[in-house]
Amino acid sequence: MAKVAEEKVAVSNIARWFAEIWGTFVLVIGLIGAALFASGFNAETNGVGLLGVAFAVGLAVLAAAYSVGGISGAHLNPAITIGMAVANRFSWKDVPGYLVSQVIGALLATTVLFAIASDGPDGFLVNAQAAGFASNGYDAGSPEGFGLLAVIITEVVFTAILVWVVLGTTDKASLASFAPLAIGLTLTVIHIVTIPVSNTSVNPARSLATAVYGGALPMSQLWVFIVAPLAGGIIAGLTYGKMFGRKAA
């Protein structure tokens, strides 16, 4: 998600792919694990609530970015990878390997969470899947019943904000060591605002990884959470340099 060191070190593609798998795994297992096991949306559970889930994703991003940012840049998100490529800050030839790695990492995370939930209290897994397994959605799939247009606007705009922050904090003119902190806090704010609307995607890999365990409704609505975040990333990539007078790094 951000480079944490200015000095470039030669790293193999395999190492970068494993870094993206690991980083995305940490991001998704932290976010979705908090949503499934600790959020406490059940009134009988003393959970962390919406704020706790939002801070969980911010902290997970910090851990992932500081651990593998120097290897892969810690994109952890197809929208960020595409946005950076559009902005000429990342090579297009490296995009496919990153996207595949991010999806693998996200799926590994939700598979681990599914395995944990399958040995939970009676009815836990059934209820978690009936609720969508922390998937994203609109209308009946939205936590507060927001419609398709509201969800598309939310996902495009807030993904663009995220990618603008990534581009800005990883710019040569910025202090790269603080990039993970700024990005983690941005994701925290984004989740606080948008969880009620769409359950917050801004990351197609995260959306795919939960939808496969969430049932028919999340799968039928998944296209929105692939198209809208990618559109937001592309918008940010196209506009960042023009808005701030920056050239490709």
C-alpha positions, 0 to 999 in steps of 0.5 A, a space after each residue: 500500500 505504500 513504500 516505507 523506504 526510499 532506497 530501492 532494493 532488487 526483489 524477485 517477482 516471487 518475493 513480491 507476489 508472496 508479500 502481496 499474498 501475506 499482506 492481503 491475508 493480514 488485511 482481510 483476516 483482521 478486517 473480516 475476523 473483527 466483523 465476524 467474531 468481535 463486532 457484537 452486532 448481536 445484542 447479546 454480545 459485548 463486542 467492539 461495534 462499528 468503530 472496532 471493525 474500522 480500527 481493526 482494518 487500520 491496524 491490520 494495514 499498518 502491520 501489513 504495510 510495515 512488514 512487507 511494504 519494502 518488498 512489494 509496496 504493499 498494495 493489498 488491493 487491486 484498486 490501488 494496483 490499477 490506480 498506481 499503474 494508471 498514474 504511471 507509478 507502477 508497471 502494467 506488466 506487473 499488474 496481473 501478478 499482483 492482482 492474482 496474489 491479492 485475490 489468493 491472500 484474501 481467499 486464504 484469509 476468509 477460508 481460515 475464518 470459515 474454518 474457525 467459524 465452522 467449529 464455533 457455537 451451535 448455529 454460528 456459521 449458519 448465522 454468519 453465512 445467512 448474514 452474508 459472511 461480512 460481504 458487501 451489498 446494496 438494497 437487501 445486502 446493505 447493512 442499512 438498506 442503501 440502494 444501488 446508486 448510493 452504493 456505487 457512488 460510495 464505492 467509487 468516491 471513497 476508493 478514489 480518496 484511498 488511492 489519492 492518499 496512497 499516491 500522495 503519501 508515496 510521492 517522492 515529495 512525501 515522507 515515505 515512512 509515514 505512508 502506512 500510518 496515513 493510509 491506515 487512518 484513511 481506511 479507518 475513516 472510510 470504514 466508519 463512514 461507509 460500513 452502514 452503506 455498503 459494508 465497505 469494500 473499496 477493495 475487490 479482493 476483499 469483496 470476492 473473498 467474502 462473497 464466496 462464503 456469503 451465499 447467493 445474494 453477495 455473489 449476485 451483487 459482487 460485480 458492483 464491488 469489483 467495478 466501482 472500486 476499480 473505477 475509483 482507482 482509475 479516476 484517482 490514477 488519472 487525476 492525481 498528477 493533474 490535480 497536484 502538478 505531479 509527474 510519474 515517480 
